[in-house]
Amino acid sequence: MTTIRREDLVQSVADALQFISYYHPLDYIQALGRAYEREQSAAAKDAIGQILTNSRLCAEGRRPICQDTGIVNVFLKIGMAVRFDFSSPLEDVVNEGVRQAYLDPDNKLRASVLDEADFGRKNTRDNTPAVINVQMVAGDRLSVHVAAKGGGSEAKSKFVMLNPSDSIADWVVKTVPSMGAGWCPPGMLGIGVGGTAEKAMLMAKEVLMEPIDMAELKARGPRSKLEELRIELYDRVNALGIGAQGLGGLSTVLDVKIRTYPAHAANRPVAMIPNCAATRHAHFVLDGSGPAEFEAPSLSDWPKVTWTPDASSTRVDLNSLTKETIAKWQPGQRLLLSGKMLTGRDAAHKRIQDLLDKKQPLPVDFTNRVIYYVGPVDPVRNEVVGPAGPTTATRMDKFTEMMLAQTGLIAMIGKAERGPMALEAIKQHKAAYLMAVGGAAFLVAKAIRKSRVLAFEDLGMEAIHEFEVQEMPVTVAVDAYGTSVHNTGPAEWSKKIVELKIPVTAA
């Protein structure tokens, strides 16, 4: 009989979450390095270069890979011969580990979990509770998989109840483009087939924690129908040309994972969940001898990639920015921003809307300003701000017309594409949308020289800050005439892949 002590489980969960906050799984980072080497799209290669450089910086500095440090997912497989030395609920013990990890003063992680008990969505302040799944298995060990799932990729989860005769592959290939780039590709797709609706979703989530092995699989060839489907989906999804950050390119996914379960004869449940460029998960086993130990990977295992700004990048002074300057920007143009910008996300935009509706003054002057959609991590030690990568811009689409028409705002910065409503507003008001790379949060933070809260301080990371930046890298994603690189890039590269017969090789 194996006895698991409370303090060992708490410490193991906390240590695992700290570990995965700054160390990518080595299989992911090496697969991404191979994708970088073969990438032919300049924009996609630049984005992957930023992600790889950010990954190394985070490993060196032990700071979060992404400002969105995720909602915690824990899969517990408890051996039937295991006993615990505590009587409190198992979930409470796991959540104590989460609490300690996210409040660690040496590497405080962003608390993103909101309580839905009264639909007021108040922040729980310590990122608890985790989403916990428990399974009883044979044996005398406690096996634990811990993951931190970012909101941008989780938001792109898909589910369908196919007819039994429908093609799984066709549904996946049709659905992936509808996910846009808010899930920060290149990443992985986890697919669950069978069971019931909730079983399919659970399998899709858990299978994402399996090792990346597509290169090996393609080299030796498939040995089952499941492996044949994995290869087919890998090739067909990459042939879509979506590419890194949705800019167009050869690598949209680094692997496709599939798990199956028997289903009712009338049903074929299929779930698909993507993992993003901030893939974070770890596995440990407790045998009663003490807490888990996590061995730091060697920095020599990281790809030898150091991102530097493109020599052709245009330097922009935000303090003297005008619409006349914005009108000259071209889609895909790379910019280095210096000067003062504002920040704001969903909650801040909603408050601005409420103030405008009531004809009350705004606490901030947005005239000729740029707003960055970001919720940074709290700073530690001598940092000005913690990792501060962009959030998904489409969530702000419904506020875009209001901001451009009523506040004097002239440009926005976020990640991924904008929807039709935002594109029309940008075109009408001759504004612009700039894209920062999702998955390069620590790299972006190094461009921030000063930070102060200007309004809505009670919103925490969603407050309106003023950042003073120096050469912050962005790409013109939507120009003043409404042209979006997230439309033109994938269209161009999907065509090139077919016409030039560019091979979609495994990462």
RAURJO-V768901 format. One line per field, one symbol per residue. phi: phi as a letter, one per 20 degrees, with the letter a starting at -180 (. if undefined). burial: I if it has 24 or more other ideal C-beta (glycine too) atoms within 12 Angstrom, else O. Layout:
BEGIN
phi->???
burial->???
END
This chain:
BEGIN
phi->.eddegfffgffffffffgffcdfgffffffffffffefdeffffffffffffgffgfffelcgfcfeeneedcddddffeecdecdfggffffffffgfffdgffbfdfededfegdmeleffmcmeefedcdcecfoccddcdccddffffffefcbbdffgefefffffffegffemdfelffbcddcdcomcgfffffffffffefffbffffffenfdbfffffgfgfgffffffmfmgmmenreddceacdcccbgcfgecbfcdccedefdgbabcbcdcneqffdceffeffefgeccfcgfgefeeceffcfcfffgfefdgnfeccecodcdcacgffffffgffffelefefceeglddddfbcffffcleffbfgbefdffffegfefggffeddnfcbccbcmfdegffgfffffelebcddeefocffffgfeeebbbedalgfemfefedddddclfebcfecefdnfdffefffffffffgffelffeeff
burial->OOOIOIOIIIIIIIIIIIIIIIIIIIIIIIIIIIIIOIIIIIIIIIIIIIIIIIIIIIIOIIIIIIIIIIIIIIIIIIIOOIOIOOOOOIOOIIIIIIIIIIIIOOIIIIIIIIOOOOOOOOOIOIIIIIIIIOOOOOOOIIIIIIIIIIIIIIIIIIIIOIOOOOOIIOIIIOIIIOIIIIIIIIIIIIIIIIIOIOIIIIIIIIIIIIOIIIOOIIOOOOOOOOOOIIIIIIIIIIIIIIIIIIIIIIIIIIIIIIIIIOIOOOOIIIIIIIIIIIIIIIIIIIIOOOIIOIOOIOOOOIIOIOIOIIOOOIIIOIOOIIOOIIOOIOIIIIIIIIIIIIIIIIIIIOIIIOOOOOOOOIOIOIOIIIIIIIIIIIIOOOIIIIIIIIIIIIIIIOIIIIIIOOIIIIIIIIIIIIIOOIIOIIIOIIIIIIIIIIIIIIIIIIIIOOIOIIIIOOIIIIIIIIIIIIIIIIIIIIIIOIIIIIIIIIOIIIOIIOOOOIOIIII
END
